[in-house]
Amino acid sequence: MALPNYIDLAIVGAGVQALTLTTHLLQKRAKYYHKFLAFDPSQTWLSQWQQQFAAQQIPCLRSPAVHHPDPNPHQLRTFAEHRHHELFPPYDRPGTKLFHDFCDEVIRRWKLEDKVYRGKVVDILPIKRALHPRFQLVLDTEETIMTRRVVLATGSGKMQFPDWVEKIPLNYPSETLCHSQQVNLNQLKLTGERILIVGGGLSSGHLAKGAINLGATVTLMTRKQLQEKIFDADPGWLGPKYLKDFHAETDWYVRYQQIQQARNGGSMTPEMMLQLRKASHEGKIQIEECCQVREAHWQNNLWQVGCHDGNKHQFDRIWLATGTTFNTKEHPLLQNVLETYPTEIVNGLPVLDEHLRLPKSNFFIMGGLTALQIGPVARNIHGGKMACRRIVPAIIKPSLAIG
Ligand SMILES: Cc1cc2nc3c(=O)[nH]c(=O)nc-3n(C[C@H](O)[C@H](O)[C@H](O)COP(=O)(O)OP(=O)(O)OC[C@H]3O[C@@H](n4cnc5c(N)ncnc54)[C@H](O)[C@@H]3O)c2cc1C
């Protein structure tokens, strides 16, 4: 595909949230088909998602069957008519393969196969003027394109590391200390190895299970007690139950606190908890709750780890399932744009208008960075759907447009 000089809408990223946006846009305005393009280094939809599920050998989603990129909430259940065994209780959570096949079908049905242009966006330059303000996108291939609107949908945030990691001398083999996003279980042989996994979220559980299956023994260390929750945030955050008061709150810092409290660090599903307890009884995993690493160093081909309780341990590998953070000030594509369209930033999150735009601009944001408006599920599949309800009208209704 040749890159046009100009497009009405450029979507940066081709993940689940971007796909959700395109289907919702086309449902409301089929004619918009020729007016947008998504940009992603992979040139395909959902590459990051597929890679993460494969690397951590995740058997099924955490979210229910009604959460998916198609505008019709029942579409996945209809698609699974003859594949009911791939919907898992509770709430019919789709198996990984079923979800992938469904998303492929969504891409086909909405004719989106050729709507992703290969390229990493390395810069976004706002061209501000009274009439027809624009953005110029610069790709890693040095190609450029002018666009009227941008939707930033770059996803997963920045890997978060505990403080003690920064103090480790750099004399260790890099593959022995990884963030959970860097671990690929399919490429490892772990027989007889001892692995420390830090963090109490579901990724820790998936990696622990995977490592045990590969013949390792695991120590799972969490700052707090392990929390058991079906979803990462209470379903009340998907609708008015909690969102009514959240949206009525005018103090952004209070909203930020509410988001933190709702997510409250990581949590495990009851199903994962059961599997970990079983593995613990079998001596394959040791679960150290309310325990923190104080320092670690690489010596004699092993990690020597000292904890705050004074105990010392040795491991072959350390995996940090310590999550990601969303920070406007650290997003490489936001710096130029914020200079032209400044906004208040609250603990890293931008204050956006009700259509998720930087104020007075045609620059929209999706994903975790929209949590002050969307709430604690902003980064999830359903958060993308909630974002579409705000973004799509501002794109298709001239009365809501800027510039
Ligand atoms: C292991 C895991 C399991 C999850 N399971 C669930 C679940 O079951 N249910 C749920 O609701 N949520 C789940 N989530 C949360 C969330 O839905 C996913 O993180 C999802 O991938 C977010 O979609 P996204 O489109 O925002 O980001 P991504 O899927 O990460 O997509 C972003 C895309 O942007 C591209 N990109 C980044 N920078 C650039 C750039 N500069 N130029 C061009 N392209 C760029 C990337 O290549 C990527 O393809 C899970 C998250 C993880 C990590």
The ligand as a MOL file (V3000), in Angstrom:
LIG
                    3D

  0  0  0     0  0            999 V3000
M  V30 BEGIN CTAB
M  V30 COUNTS 53 58 0 0 0
M  V30 BEGIN ATOM
M  V30 1 C -1.1900 -10.5830 29.4500 0
M  V30 2 C -2.3730 -9.6620 29.3690 0
M  V30 3 C -3.6630 -10.1980 29.3790 0
M  V30 4 C -4.7690 -9.3370 29.3060 0
M  V30 5 N -6.0210 -9.8830 29.3290 0
M  V30 6 C -7.0840 -9.0620 29.2600 0
M  V30 7 C -8.4250 -9.6040 29.2590 0
M  V30 8 O -8.6390 -10.8130 29.3180 0
M  V30 9 N -9.4620 -8.7250 29.1400 0
M  V30 10 C -9.2800 -7.3660 29.0720 0
M  V30 11 O -10.2660 -6.6270 28.9720 0
M  V30 12 N -8.0460 -6.8380 29.0970 0
M  V30 13 C -6.9520 -7.6450 29.1890 0
M  V30 14 N -5.6930 -7.0960 29.2100 0
M  V30 15 C -5.5640 -5.6260 29.2220 0
M  V30 16 C -5.7080 -4.9820 27.8240 0
M  V30 17 O -6.9260 -5.3460 27.2340 0
M  V30 18 C -4.5880 -5.3530 26.9010 0
M  V30 19 O -3.3780 -4.8550 27.4300 0
M  V30 20 C -4.8030 -4.8260 25.4860 0
M  V30 21 O -3.7680 -5.3270 24.6770 0
M  V30 22 C -4.8310 -3.3080 25.4240 0
M  V30 23 O -5.1140 -2.9400 24.1080 0
M  V30 24 P -4.4440 -1.6890 23.4200 0
M  V30 25 O -4.9880 -1.6140 22.0450 0
M  V30 26 O -4.6080 -0.4990 24.3110 0
M  V30 27 O -2.8850 -2.0150 23.4390 0
M  V30 28 P -2.0260 -3.1200 22.6560 0
M  V30 29 O -2.8000 -4.3560 22.4560 0
M  V30 30 O -0.7380 -3.1820 23.4120 0
M  V30 31 O -1.7940 -2.4550 21.2340 0
M  V30 32 C -1.0330 -1.3100 21.0560 0
M  V30 33 C -0.3900 -1.3760 19.7050 0
M  V30 34 O 0.2620 -0.1390 19.4870 0
M  V30 35 C 1.4400 -0.3790 18.7500 0
M  V30 36 N 2.3400 0.7440 18.9570 0
M  V30 37 C 2.9560 1.1250 20.0990 0
M  V30 38 N 3.7190 2.2120 19.8610 0
M  V30 39 C 3.5750 2.5150 18.5460 0
M  V30 40 C 4.1080 3.5290 17.7110 0
M  V30 41 N 4.9480 4.4390 18.1870 0
M  V30 42 N 3.7500 3.5530 16.4070 0
M  V30 43 C 2.8980 2.6290 15.9060 0
M  V30 44 N 2.3540 1.6440 16.6660 0
M  V30 45 C 2.6870 1.5920 17.9710 0
M  V30 46 C 1.9640 -1.6940 19.2930 0
M  V30 47 O 2.7720 -2.3290 18.3260 0
M  V30 48 C 0.6690 -2.4570 19.5630 0
M  V30 49 O 0.3430 -3.3100 18.4990 0
M  V30 50 C -4.5780 -7.9330 29.2580 0
M  V30 51 C -3.2800 -7.4170 29.2610 0
M  V30 52 C -2.1940 -8.2690 29.3180 0
M  V30 53 C -0.8130 -7.6740 29.3530 0
M  V30 END ATOM
M  V30 BEGIN BOND
M  V30 1 1 1 2
M  V30 2 1 2 3
M  V30 3 2 2 52
M  V30 4 2 3 4
M  V30 5 1 4 5
M  V30 6 1 4 50
M  V30 7 2 5 6
M  V30 8 1 6 7
M  V30 9 1 6 13
M  V30 10 2 7 8
M  V30 11 1 7 9
M  V30 12 1 9 10
M  V30 13 2 10 11
M  V30 14 1 10 12
M  V30 15 2 12 13
M  V30 16 1 13 14
M  V30 17 1 14 15
M  V30 18 1 14 50
M  V30 19 1 15 16
M  V30 20 1 16 17
M  V30 21 1 16 18
M  V30 22 1 18 19
M  V30 23 1 18 20
M  V30 24 1 20 21
M  V30 25 1 20 22
M  V30 26 1 22 23
M  V30 27 1 23 24
M  V30 28 2 24 25
M  V30 29 1 24 26
M  V30 30 1 24 27
M  V30 31 1 27 28
M  V30 32 2 28 29
M  V30 33 1 28 30
M  V30 34 1 28 31
M  V30 35 1 31 32
M  V30 36 1 32 33
M  V30 37 1 33 34
M  V30 38 1 33 48
M  V30 39 1 34 35
M  V30 40 1 35 36
M  V30 41 1 35 46
M  V30 42 1 36 37
M  V30 43 1 36 45
M  V30 44 2 37 38
M  V30 45 1 38 39
M  V30 46 1 39 40
M  V30 47 2 39 45
M  V30 48 1 40 41
M  V30 49 2 40 42
M  V30 50 1 42 43
M  V30 51 2 43 44
M  V30 52 1 44 45
M  V30 53 1 46 47
M  V30 54 1 46 48
M  V30 55 1 48 49
M  V30 56 2 50 51
M  V30 57 1 51 52
M  V30 58 1 52 53
M  V30 END BOND
M  V30 END CTAB
M  END
